[in-house]
Amino acid sequence: MNLEQQAAHTIARYDMLRPGQPVLAALSGGADSVALVCVLRALGYPVRAYHLNHCLRGEESERDADFVHSLCIKLDVPLTLEREDATAYAAQTGESVETAARKLRYARLSGCAARQGITRIATAHTADDNLETMLFHLARGTGTRGMAGIPPVRGEIVRPLWTATRAEVEAYLSGLGQDFVVDSSNLSLDYTRNRIRHTVVPALRTVNPGCTGAAIRLAEQLRRDDDALCILAERALGQGSPSEGIALAAFDQLPAIQSRMLTALLRRAGVPMQQVSERHIGLMTGLLAPGGDRCCNLPAGFRAYREQGRLRILFEPERASVPLFDGFRGRLWDSSTILTVNTKKPGEVFHKTCDTFLADCGTIHFGTLAVRPAAPGDRLTLPGARGARQLKRLFADLSVPLSVRSRLAVIADQNGVILAQGVGIDQSRVPRGGKILEFRFEGL
């Protein structure tokens, strides 16, 4: 098959495009993207082109933009040409320039397609790109999904040249007499992908000249297997909510299914998956092992809890200490709890509830009075107790779930803990006939 026939077969096999469906092609000016536009035109698709000048290579970047502009005029292909300083964007986000440029490119492509009412974006990834990606992931460390390389279809992104080699692309353009530009940065061995492209892949071709095709077949098999395991994992999870928790018994599965259940639960909870590593999956797997209630930290302020026979994932942003004063009334952090602080005169009538605590004003250092979450080392001597005990032990005695403990407020000053919500007040702060400070909690 020639390149056009090969692309037509790939488009049909993976249901990339309907006949005559408009498509936006990412056009850098390199051989692969130029071939992509030519192939789509030859197959009769209404193709539009998009080029983003990343401002990374000075005059060469301007040369690429000029080439793309001239090419689209020659081919009568509508072009959207934009520019963005990828280096400046990377400095803002704290990402590598390569990562920032890729994010920018896909975001701009998606926006351009949406503005034009186009629902498919074509990129020019080839079988060589797929092999290089698989090798890159293998060297860095990855799972089944990473080893499956670049998918032929991902959402609105389609890759009609996915099964074609770079040599086939260049031969096609040579036959057309169509030139293209070369990105000089692709020749530098300073970049990991370039070292794979120029040293590792050629070595593999001496072992098997058809290694790119072998990688495509492996990628398809891995993707099918992973899809099947993910379906089984979703079925095992059922409709359970991460915040309400999933019964631990549901995770009594083969390891390949269990790990995907944990990944799916993280995704349902809204944990940013790009920040999730194998270490986090390992920590959550540890929660499933026999033992008492416990928890582990996850990225972006999330935490996983094993408690009361269930596995839960909750979003728990950092809760800063809040200064308190006489007359304070406010909502604590992101919770529904409202705290009111007021002084009471001796003998003044008040209505005490289980959420109301009374402290002797003479024992309080008002300059450092604050409300905060429980901290390691917090201790409390409850009235009538023989001595101080760690707050976490008191929580355990009262059977306060781990996930609730992190939401309970602790009021303290420079002399230590005054009281803990849901537990009680320290014996040294109990009123002794003088002025009283009332702490009233509403809600949890």
N, C-alpha and C positions, 0 to 999 in steps of 0.2 A: 504494500500500500504506500502511496505517496503521502506527504504530510497532510494534505487536505482530506484525503480519505481516512487517514488515521484519526484526525481531529473529529471528523464527522462520526466515526465509530465511537469515540470516547464520549462525545456529546450525547449520543443516543443511549449508550450503555448506562450512563450515570444520570440520565434525564436532566441534563444541564440547561438546555434551551429548547423551547418550542420552535417549530419552523416559523421564520419571520419575526421572532421575538427580538425587540431592541436590546442591545447590550452595550455597556460602557466598558471599554478596554483600557487597562492601565498601560500607558505607553511611555517608557523611559527613553527609547531611542536605541536600546541595545538590540542584539540580534533576536532574542526570544520574543520581545514585545513587538518588534516590527513584524516578525513572522505571524504573530497572533493576529494583528490587525489585518494583514493580507489574507490570511486563511479565513477569518470571519467574513470578510468582504466576498471572497471567492465562493463561500458557502451560502451567500445570499442573506446574511443577517444584517439588519440596519445597525451599523456599529458607530458609536461615538467614542472619542478618545479623551483621555485625561492625563495630563503631565504635571507633576509637582516638582518645581525647582527647589531643592533642599538648601541651596546656597552653601554647599559643603566643599566644592572644588573650584571655586573662583571662576576663571574664564572657561574652564571645561564645562562647568554647569550651564553657563550661558550658551556655550556651543551646542550642548544637548538640547536645550530649549529651542534654539533656532532651527536645529535639524528637525525636531518633531513638528514644529510649525510648518516648515517647508514640505515635509512628507505628507502632512494632512491636507495641505493645499493640493499637492500632486494627486493624492488618492481620493480627493473630494470627501474627506471624513471630517465631520464637525469636531472641533477640538476645544477643550477647556484647559487653559494653562494658568497655573497659580504658582506662587512662590512663598516660601516660609523658611525662616532661619532655624534650621533644625538644631544647631549648636546652642542657640539662645534658649530654645524650648527645652533641650536636655538639661541646661543649667537650672531652669525653673523647676523641673520635675525631679531632678536628682538621678535621672536614668542615664544609661550610656547613650552616646549619640546615635548609635545604630538602632537601639531599641526605640528611642524617641522618634527617629526618622520613620521607622516602620509604623508606629502608632499614628503619627501625623498623616502618613500616606493613606492608610486604610480609613482613617476618620474623614479625610478630605474626599476620598473616593466615594464613600458611603453618602456623604452630604451632597456631592455633585449628582450622584445617581438619583437621590431622593428629589432634588430640585427639578430634575428633568423627567420624573415619573418613570424611571427605569428600575426594574426589580432584579436585574442580574448584572454583576460586575465580573469581568473576565481578567484573570491575571495569567502571566506567561510562564508559570512554573513548569519545568520539564521533568523527565525521569531522572536526569542528572541532579537537578535540585533536590528531588526526593531522596535519592541515595545519599547525597551530601548531608541532608538533614538527619537521616537515620543514623549515619556515622557520627555526626556531631552529638546527637542525643545519647548514643551508645557510649561515647567517650566521657560525656559529662555525667552520665547516670540518669536512668529514666525507667519508666514502666512500659506496659504493653502499648498504651496510647502513644507515647513518645516514639517508641520503636516503629510505629505504623507510619511515621513520616508525615508528609504533607497530604491531607485528604483531597481527593478530586473535587469535592463539593463541601463547602462549609457555609451554611446559611445562604446569603446572597452571592457569595464568592464561588465562581466556577473556574476550572482550569482545563480548557480544551486540549492543551499540549502536554498533559500529565504523563502520557505514555511515550512521548517522543523523546529522542535523545538530542543533546545539543548539536551533535554532528549532523543529524537529520535536519535540524532547523537551519543550520548554516548552508547545507547542500540545497535546501529549498530556496533560500534567498539567492544563492549563486545562480540557480536556474532561472530565477526571475530577473536577474541583473539588478537586484535591489541592494543598496548599501545600507550600512547601519553604523552607529557610533560605538566606541569601546570605552568603558569606564576604567580609567587607569588604576583606580583603587582596587579593582578586581584582580590586578596582577601582583599586588603586594602580598608577601608572605607574613606580614605583620598581623594579619587577621586570621583567626582560627579557621573559618570556613574556607578561606583561600588556600590555606595549607592543606586542608582536606582535599580540595578540588585539584590542586596542582601536584600533590605528592601521594596522598593515600589512594585516591580513585585510579590514577594511572597504574599504580602497583596492583590494585585489584583486577584491573583489566588484563594484566599479564597472566593472572590466574584464570579468569573467566571473562572473555570479551563481552559477554552478555550480562554482566553483573547488574546493570541498571534495570534490565527486564526482570532479573531474579529478585531484585529489591522491590519492584512493583508488585510482583506476585506475593512476596512475603508480607508487604504492607497490607494488601487486600485481605490476606488470611488473618493477620493479627487484628485488623479492624473488625472483621466479621466475628472473630472469637470474643473480642472485647465488647462488641455490641451485645452479643448473646449473654455474656456474663453480667453486663450492666442491666439488662432486662430482668434476669433472675434476681439481681440485687434489689431492684425497684419493687418487684413482686413480694420479696421477703419483707421489705420495709412497710408495704401497704400504704395506707393514707396517713400514717402517723405524722404528728407535728414535732419538729425538733424541740420546741419549747415545752410541750407537754411530755415528750419523751417516748422512747420506744422500749418495749419490754426486752430485758436482757436475753430472754429465751429466744427471741427472734434472730439473734446474732449467732445462734448455734448452727453455723454453716461451714462449708468448705472455705479455707482461707481466701481463695480467689474471689469468692462471692462476698465474704465478710468484709474484706478491705474495700470493695466497691460499694457495699452498704454504707460504710463509714464515709466514703467520699460523697455519696449521694446525700447523706444526711447533712454534711457540711454545706453542700450546695443549696439544699433546701433552707438552711438556716441563714443563708446570705453571706457566709464567710467568703472573702475574696480568694478564689481558688488559685490565683497566680502566686499567692503568698503561702499556700499550703505545701508542705514538703513531706517526704516519707517519714521524717521524724514525728510530725504531728499525727500521722496515721498510726505510727507505732505507739505514741502516747495514748491514743484513744483505744487501740487494741489492748493495751495494758489495763484500761478501765474495765474491760470485759472479763478479765481473769478473776477467779474467786478471791474474795476478800471483802473488807468493809467499804462503806461509802467513801468516795474520794473524787478528786477533780483534777483537771489539767488545763493549762492555758493554751489558747489557740490564737492565731493572728487577729489583728485589728480589733482587739477588745472583746473577743468571744471566749467563752469558757465551756468545757464539756464536763458534765457531772454524772457520776454513777451514784444513784441514790434511790432507795426504796424500790429496788428491783428494776429500775429503768435507766436508760441513757438519755441525757438531755443536753441540748446546746443552747446557751443563752448569750445574748449580747450584754456585756457588762463594761461600759466605758469607765475610764478612770474617774473616781469620785474624789475631788479635792476637799481639803479641810475648809469649813465655812466658819468664819468668826461669828460669835454670838454676843448678844447684849440684851439688857432689860428692854422689853418691848419688841423683840424680834418675832417676826412671823413670816414664814416662807416655805416654799416647796423644796424638799431636799433632792438635789441632783436631778436625775431624770425620772424619779419615782413618783408615786402618787401620795407619798407621805408629806404631810404639812406639820411643821414644828412651830409651836408658840412658846415664847419664854416671857414670863411676867413675874414681878416681885409681889409677895403677899405680906400684909402686916400680921403680926401675932394676933390670933383670935379672929381673923377675917374668915368669913364663911366661904367655902369653895366645895366643889363637887369632884371628888377623886375617883378616877377610873383606873383600870389596869394599864392604861396608856398614859397615865399621869404620874410624874415623879416629883417629889419635894425635897429640896436640898437646903441646908443651912447656908445662908449668904455669907456668914463669917468664915466658912471653910473654902470659899471660891475665890480664885484669882481671876478677876474679871478681864484683866488685860490679855490673858491667854485663853480665855474660855472659847471653845470651838466644838463643832460637831464634825465627825469624820467617820469613815468605815472602821471596822475592827482592824487592828494591826497585830502582827506577831509580837508576843510578849505582853499584851494587855492582860492585866490582872484585876480582880475584883474581890473584895471581902464583903459578902452579903451579910445583912443584919442577922446576928445569932450564930454565924459561922465561926469556926475555930481559927481560921486564917484565910489568907488570900489564895485564890485559885486562878489558874489561867482561864481566860474568857472562853477559849475554844473547848475546854473541859466542861464549863458550865453550859455552853450550847449543846454539847453532846448529852449531858445529863438531862436536859430539857427536851431532847430529841428534836432539836431545831435542824431542819434539812440544810445541807451544805449550801444549796442555791439560795436559801433564804438568809443565811448568815451574812452573806456579802451585801445584802440590802438593808440590814439592820444598822441603825445609827448608834455611834458611841459618842458620848459627851465627855470631854476631858479638859483639864487645864494643865498648867506646868507641873502640878503636883501629882498628876496621874488621872486615871479614869474616875469619873464621877458616877456615871451610870451607863448601862447598856440596854438599848431598847429590846424588850422581850425577855430580859433577864432580871434586872433590878438595879438598885442604887448601892453604892459603896457605904459600908457601915460608918466610915469616918465623916460622911457628908449628911447623915440623917439630922433633921431639924432638932435643935435643943432649946427651943423657946424664944429664939430671936427672929429676925427677919427671914422670910422664906423665899426661895426662888423656885417657881413652878415651871416644869417642862412638860408640855402636853403634845403628844403625838396623835395625829389623825390619819388613818389609812396606813398602808404598808408599801 
